[in-house]
Amino acid sequence: MNDIIRAVERKQLQDRKVEYGAGDTINVSFKIREGDKERIQQFQGVVVQTSGSGLGETVTVRKSSGNVYVERIFPMHSPLIAEIKVLKRGRVRRAKLYYLRGLTGKATRIKEKKAKQ
């Protein structure tokens, strides 16, 4: 029975080779369907956490919109996600950045990793 489930899941997995982690700033392009039209919307923010594995893998992204902070959970293998780009690599010491939820303004900034030369 498990073999059948794994075979179906393997067909659903998307081929995404994006390496990112907590603290990285990413831009997620996802498709939005409004009536019979379809458009691509961008969501740019900091990765708070990644969780799950296989078909159930998700990423939580947090962005600021004025003084309001919005978190959105994206299923990584959804066909509605068009593209994921890593804009900045963050230097953090945690795998889950829940502490960002209590911070606002400049306190939410994350230092950038230095590039290897």
N, C-alpha and C positions, 0 to 999 in steps of 0.2 A: 504494500500500500504506500509506504514512504517513497518507494522508487517512482511510482506514478506521479506523486505530488512534486517530487524533485524535478522530474522531466518537464512537467508543465511550467514550473517556476523558471527553469533554465531558458525556456522559450521566451518568457516575459522580460528577462533581464536586459537592460539597455547597455550598450557598449560605451560607457563613460570612463575615461582614463584621467579624471581630474584629481589631483592630489591636493587636499586641503585639510586643515585641522582647526581646532578651537583657536579663536583669536584672529584668524585670517579674514580679510575683507574680500567678499565674493560678490559677483553680480550674477543673479539667476534670471535668465530669460525664460518666461513661461507663456504658454498660449492661453488666451482668454477668448471664450466663445460668447458673443453677444448676438442673440437671434441667429441669423444665418451667416453673420460675419465672424471672422477670426482675426485676432491681432496678437502681437507679442508685447508683453509688458515686462519691464525690468524691475527687479527688487535687489537693491544693493545694500549690504549691511555686514555686520560682524557675525561670524559663526559662533554661536553660544555652545552648541553641542552637536555631536553626531551620535546616533544610536541605532541599534538594530544591525542586522546583517542580511545578506541575500536580498530577497524581494521586499522585505520589510524595513530596509535601511532608510533612515530619515535624517535630515539636517535641519536644525533650528537656526534661523537667521534673524538678527535684531537690527533694526534701523531706526533712526530718529527722523521724525517728520515735524519740524518746528520744535515745540516743547513736549511733544507726545512721542513715546517710544512704542514701536510696533514689532512684535515677534511673529514670525510665520514659520510653520513647519512644512517642509517640502519632502515628499516621498521621492527618493533619488531615482527610482526606476519607473517613474510615471511617464507616459508618452506625452504629457502636456508640457514637460520641461524641454525647451528647445536647446539651451546652452548654459553652461556654467563657466565663468571666467574667474580666476584668482587675480585680484588687483593688488593686494598687499599681503605679505606674510607677517603675522603678529607674533611677538615674543611674549608668551605667557607660560605660567608654571602650573596650570590646571588643565584638566581635560574637559571639565564642565564649568562654564563661566557664569554660574547663576548669580554671583555677586554683582554683576553688571546691572541686574534688575533694581538694585537699591541705589544706583548712582545716576546722576544726571549731568548734563553739560560737559565741561572739560574733563571731569573725573572719569568719564567713560572712554577716554582715549587709551589706545593700546600702542605700546612702542613697536616699531617695525624691526624685523630681523635684519641683520646685516647680511648682504649678499656675499657668498664665498667667491673669492677671486682666484 
